[in-house]
Amino acid sequence: MIAKFETPGQVSVQRGFRGVAMETNYNPKQLAVYLEENKIPSYLPALPATGPKASAVYKNVQVLGDLSVGQFTRLMVSITQWVSPVQGCAYCHNTNNMAED
């Protein structure tokens, strides 16, 4: 009996400068699955920069404090949809104290 097998045809794509080993390796037969699992979520429409600033309403907003509360909330929801749609805010934050780093 002769066993027949097929080696996975891996493809390497260079992502950085030559010689720094920044590559992406994937199996072309699985590409459709990879694309479906990593598709970009739908975006929320932009909001105007009106209303109080996030740094005035929320505690410990050091980087995005110049955004309005609406813009800040939209950005946080978008990040949650992209990074941790199942875990939600608790993936990055302590939900008992959102101001905690």
N, CA, C and O of each residue as an XYZ file, in Angstrom:
404
protein
N       0.831     -1.157      0.000
C       0.000      0.000      0.000
C       0.892      1.241      0.000
O       1.854      1.329      0.763
N       0.566      2.168     -0.844
C       1.329      3.404     -0.941
C       0.465      4.538     -0.383
O      -0.668      4.746     -0.818
N       1.008      5.244      0.559
C       0.281      6.376      1.145
C       0.522      7.615      0.295
O       1.651      7.905     -0.102
N      -0.528      8.319      0.031
C      -0.409      9.546     -0.744
C      -0.643     10.726      0.194
O      -1.613     10.749      0.952
N       0.231     11.673      0.135
C       0.054     12.869      0.956
C       0.491     14.076      0.146
O       1.202     13.964     -0.853
N       0.055     15.198      0.597
C       0.390     16.440     -0.083
C       0.976     17.399      0.943
O       0.371     17.642      1.987
N       2.130     17.934      0.654
C       2.715     18.910      1.567
C       2.001     20.243      1.378
O       1.651     20.616      0.259
N       1.794     20.940      2.457
C       1.135     22.238      2.308
C       2.049     23.202      1.569
O       3.208     23.380      1.943
N       1.541     23.802      0.556
C       2.322     24.747     -0.237
C       2.360     26.107      0.425
O       1.552     26.981      0.111
N       3.296     26.288      1.340
C       3.403     27.555      2.053
C       3.930     28.643      1.127
O       4.784     28.396      0.276
N       3.412     29.832      1.308
C       3.863     30.994      0.560
C       4.421     31.992      1.563
O       3.811     32.234      2.605
N       5.566     32.569      1.258
C       6.161     33.599      2.109
C       6.111     34.928      1.379
O       6.485     35.027      0.210
N       5.646     35.944      2.083
C       5.576     37.287      1.522
C       6.435     38.192      2.390
O       6.244     38.263      3.604
N       7.384     38.886      1.764
C       8.268     39.785      2.496
C       7.497     41.035      2.890
O       6.868     41.665      2.040
N       7.536     41.406      4.178
C       6.795     42.558      4.690
C       7.690     43.704      5.127
O       7.205     44.812      5.358
N       8.963     43.462      5.242
C       9.870     44.509      5.703
C      11.097     44.568      4.811
O      11.111     44.014      3.712
N      12.114     45.241      5.295
C      13.350     45.344      4.540
C      14.024     43.982      4.434
O      13.856     43.127      5.303
N      14.780     43.789      3.371
C      15.469     42.519      3.187
C      16.438     42.275      4.325
O      17.119     43.191      4.785
N      16.493     41.035      4.772
C      17.447     40.657      5.795
C      16.964     40.795      7.227
O      17.699     40.447      8.152
N      15.753     41.290      7.441
C      15.272     41.450      8.820
C      14.210     40.420      9.178
O      13.633     40.481     10.264
N      13.947     39.483      8.290
C      13.034     38.359      8.538
C      11.630     38.808      8.917
O      10.991     38.203      9.777
N      11.154     39.862      8.278
C       9.767     40.285      8.482
C       8.946     39.687      7.343
O       8.822     40.280      6.271
N       8.394     38.513      7.592
C       7.673     37.782      6.560
C       6.320     37.334      7.076
O       6.107     37.195      8.280
N       5.415     37.112      6.143
C       4.138     36.478      6.450
C       4.113     35.162      5.705
O       4.301     35.128      4.489
N       3.883     34.078      6.426
C       3.801     32.752      5.825
C       2.366     32.272      5.909
O       1.746     32.344      6.970
N       1.840     31.788      4.810
C       0.469     31.289      4.822
C       0.292     30.193      3.790
O       1.087     30.056      2.861
N      -0.758     29.422      3.968
C      -1.127     28.372      3.034
C      -2.199     28.942      2.109
O      -3.262     29.334      2.590
N      -1.959     29.001      0.808
C      -2.938     29.590     -0.108
C      -4.304     28.905     -0.064
O      -5.323     29.530     -0.357
N      -4.325     27.625      0.301
C      -5.605     26.921      0.377
C      -6.454     27.440      1.538
O      -7.676     27.297      1.528
N      -5.811     28.036      2.529
C      -6.513     28.566      3.696
C      -6.755     30.074      3.613
O      -7.280     30.663      4.558
N      -6.386     30.700      2.512
C      -6.462     32.153      2.397
C      -7.885     32.673      2.574
O      -8.083     33.695      3.231
N      -8.866     32.005      2.011
C     -10.257     32.455      2.158
C     -10.684     32.436      3.620
O     -11.401     33.329      4.070
N     -10.249     31.424      4.361
C     -10.574     31.336      5.789
C      -9.894     32.470      6.544
O     -10.521     33.106      7.391
N      -8.617     32.735      6.254
C      -7.887     33.814      6.914
C      -8.566     35.160      6.661
O      -8.735     35.959      7.582
N      -8.950     35.403      5.424
C      -9.583     36.677      5.087
C     -10.916     36.850      5.800
O     -11.235     37.948      6.254
N     -11.689     35.791      5.903
C     -12.983     35.873      6.592
C     -12.788     36.128      8.085
O     -13.526     36.914      8.679
N     -11.810     35.476      8.691
C     -11.562     35.645     10.123
C     -10.997     37.018     10.457
O     -11.162     37.491     11.581
N     -10.343     37.660      9.516
C      -9.673     38.937      9.773
C     -10.280     40.097      9.001
O      -9.586     41.067      8.695
N     -11.549     40.009      8.687
C     -12.141     41.095      7.912
C     -12.386     42.316      8.796
O     -12.630     42.198      9.997
N     -12.316     43.462      8.184
C     -12.472     44.726      8.888
C     -13.933     44.902      9.277
O     -14.817     44.748      8.435
N     -14.201     45.222     10.546
C     -15.599     45.435     10.944
C     -16.149     46.715     10.332
O     -15.388     47.582      9.901
N     -17.457     46.829     10.296
C     -18.067     48.036      9.746
C     -17.700     49.228     10.624
O     -17.517     49.084     11.833
N     -17.595     50.386     10.018
C     -17.168     51.565     10.762
C     -18.376     52.389     11.200
O     -19.444     52.345     10.590
N     -18.171     53.125     12.253
C     -19.197     54.032     12.747
C     -18.991     55.395     12.096
O     -17.846     55.791     11.875
N     -20.048     56.119     11.785
C     -19.880     57.427     11.148
C     -19.172     58.413     12.079
O     -19.309     58.352     13.301
N     -18.421     59.309     11.474
C     -17.687     60.315     12.244
C     -18.658     61.263     12.938
O     -19.761     61.515     12.455
N     -18.225     61.773     14.069
C     -19.034     62.707     14.842
C     -18.351     64.066     14.881
O     -17.125     64.137     14.788
N     -19.112     65.140     15.015
C     -18.497     66.467     15.090
C     -17.772     66.663     16.421
O     -18.068     66.000     17.415
N     -16.833     67.574     16.410
C     -16.036     67.854     17.608
C     -16.750     68.867     18.495
O     -16.162     69.881     18.869
N     -17.994     68.609     18.830
C     -18.760     69.512     19.683
C     -18.974     68.873     21.045
O     -18.941     67.651     21.188
N     -19.192     69.715     22.032
C     -19.422     69.212     23.379
C     -18.154     69.211     24.198
O     -17.101     69.642     23.729
N     -18.254     68.728     25.424
C     -17.082     68.736     26.314
C     -16.001     67.768     25.836
O     -16.271     66.789     25.140
N     -14.795     68.071     26.229
C     -13.656     67.218     25.891
C     -13.635     65.985     26.797
O     -14.085     66.032     27.942
N     -13.114     64.904     26.272
C     -13.060     63.650     27.028
C     -12.228     63.800     28.296
O     -12.553     63.198     29.319
N     -11.156     64.597     28.243
C     -10.306     64.775     29.426
C     -11.029     65.505     30.549
O     -10.651     65.373     31.713
N     -12.070     66.278     30.215
C     -12.835     66.993     31.239
C     -13.901     66.106     31.874
O     -14.352     66.379     32.987
N     -14.306     65.050     31.178
C     -15.389     64.192     31.662
C     -14.855     62.907     32.285
O     -15.342     62.469     33.327
N     -13.856     62.303     31.647
C     -13.318     61.030     32.113
C     -12.003     61.248     32.852
O     -11.284     62.209     32.577
N     -11.691     60.367     33.778
C     -10.431     60.425     34.514
C      -9.359     59.658     33.749
O      -9.644     58.654     33.096
N      -8.131     60.139     33.838
C      -6.957     59.444     33.315
C      -6.997     59.239     31.799
O      -6.573     58.194     31.306
N      -7.498     60.220     31.066
C      -7.434     60.184     29.601
C      -6.251     61.061     29.211
O      -6.373     62.284     29.140
N      -5.108     60.433     28.958
C      -3.874     61.181     28.739
C      -3.580     61.444     27.270
O      -2.918     62.429     26.946
N      -4.050     60.598     26.388
C      -3.684     60.717     24.977
C      -4.820     61.275     24.133
O      -4.580     62.130     23.280
N      -6.024     60.829     24.340
C      -7.159     61.206     23.491
C      -8.055     62.247     24.144
O      -9.217     62.386     23.761
N      -7.544     62.969     25.110
C      -8.342     63.928     25.855
C      -8.829     65.110     25.054
O      -9.778     65.777     25.467
N      -8.207     65.396     23.912
C      -8.645     66.530     23.098
C      -9.857     66.202     22.227
O     -10.403     67.096     21.580
N     -10.286     64.947     22.198
C     -11.489     64.569     21.455
C     -12.724     64.927     22.264
O     -12.680     64.975     23.493
N     -13.827     65.178     21.566
C     -15.082     65.383     22.280
C     -15.526     64.045     22.870
O     -15.029     62.991     22.473
N     -16.458     64.093     23.814
C     -16.939     62.861     24.441
C     -17.524     61.926     23.386
O     -17.301     60.716     23.444
N     -18.268     62.469     22.423
C     -18.841     61.646     21.354
C     -17.777     60.981     20.504
O     -17.870     59.793     20.198
N     -16.755     61.753     20.119
C     -15.668     61.196     19.311
C     -14.891     60.139     20.094
O     -14.529     59.096     19.550
N     -14.640     60.411     21.366
C     -13.916     59.471     22.219
C     -14.685     58.161     22.350
O     -14.106     57.082     22.228
N     -15.985     58.257     22.598
C     -16.816     57.059     22.742
C     -16.856     56.274     21.440
O     -16.771     55.046     21.453
N     -16.986     56.971     20.317
C     -16.987     56.312     19.006
C     -15.683     55.555     18.785
O     -15.693     54.424     18.301
N     -14.565     56.176     19.139
C     -13.266     55.534     18.965
C     -13.130     54.306     19.858
O     -12.640     53.269     19.408
N     -13.551     54.405     21.104
C     -13.472     53.264     22.019
C     -14.348     52.105     21.535
O     -13.935     50.947     21.606
N     -15.538     52.405     21.049
C     -16.424     51.354     20.523
C     -15.799     50.715     19.288
O     -15.863     49.497     19.122
N     -15.197     51.524     18.423
C     -14.555     50.991     17.216
C     -13.382     50.087     17.568
O     -13.213     49.027     16.965
N     -12.574     50.494     18.534
C     -11.445     49.664     18.964
C     -11.949     48.350     19.537
O     -11.380     47.292     19.268
N     -13.014     48.413     20.327
C     -13.576     47.198     20.915
C     -14.089     46.254     19.839
O     -13.873     45.045     19.927
N     -14.765     46.786     18.824
C     -15.260     45.942     17.730
C     -14.111     45.282     16.994
O     -14.238     44.138     16.560
N     -13.013     45.964     16.846
C     -11.880     45.459     16.081
C     -11.028     44.489     16.900
O     -10.664     43.420     16.411
N     -10.709     44.856     18.141
C      -9.748     44.102     18.940
C     -10.393     42.973     19.734
O      -9.884     41.852     19.742
N     -11.500     43.257     20.395
C     -12.070     42.267     21.318
C     -13.594     42.304     21.311
O     -14.209     42.679     22.310
N     -14.205     41.919     20.199
C     -15.666     41.989     20.133
C     -16.368     41.069     21.122
O     -17.498     41.349     21.523
N     -15.724     39.982     21.523
C     -16.354     39.048     22.459
C     -16.132     39.499     23.906
O     -17.074     39.521     24.698
N     -14.898     39.856     24.251
C     -14.564     40.217     25.626
C     -15.026     41.622     25.993
O     -15.279     41.898     27.165
N     -15.141     42.505     25.022
C     -15.579     43.873     25.288
C     -14.505     44.711     25.956
O     -13.312     44.445     25.817
N     -14.945     45.724     26.679
C     -14.031     46.671     27.324
C     -13.107     45.992     28.327
O     -11.985     46.449     28.542
N     -13.567     44.905     28.944
C     -12.782     44.209     29.965
C     -11.502     43.603     29.399
O     -10.617     43.226     30.167
N     -11.382     43.502     28.101
C     -10.161     42.977     27.497
C      -8.981     43.906     27.782
O      -7.863     43.438     27.998
N      -9.220     45.212     27.784
C      -8.159     46.196     28.011
C      -8.283     46.929     29.343
O      -7.281     47.402     29.880
N      -9.487     47.029     29.879
C      -9.732     47.866     31.053
C     -10.242     47.060     32.231
O     -10.829     45.990     32.076
N     -10.000     47.608     33.418
C     -10.602     47.087     34.637
C     -12.006     47.687     34.704
O     -12.146     48.889     34.929
N     -13.022     46.895     34.517
C     -14.385     47.437     34.456
C     -14.879     47.940     35.809
O     -15.874     48.662     35.866
N     -14.208     47.576     36.891
C     -14.564     48.126     38.202
C     -14.016     49.531     38.397
O     -14.543     50.306     39.195
N     -12.944     49.860     37.657
C     -12.335     51.188     37.733
C     -11.743     51.505     36.365
O     -10.575     51.211     36.111
N     -12.534     52.098     35.489
C     -12.099     52.350     34.109
C     -10.930     53.331     34.035
O     -10.219     53.353     33.030
N     -10.711     54.145     35.074
C      -9.623     55.115     35.068
C      -8.278     54.477     35.387
O      -7.237     55.109     35.208
N      -8.286     53.247     35.853
C      -7.047     52.569     36.223
C      -6.274     52.154     34.976
O      -6.858     51.675     34.004
N      -4.952     52.341     35.011
C      -4.111     51.917     33.882
C      -3.932     50.429     33.887
O      -3.255     49.885     33.015
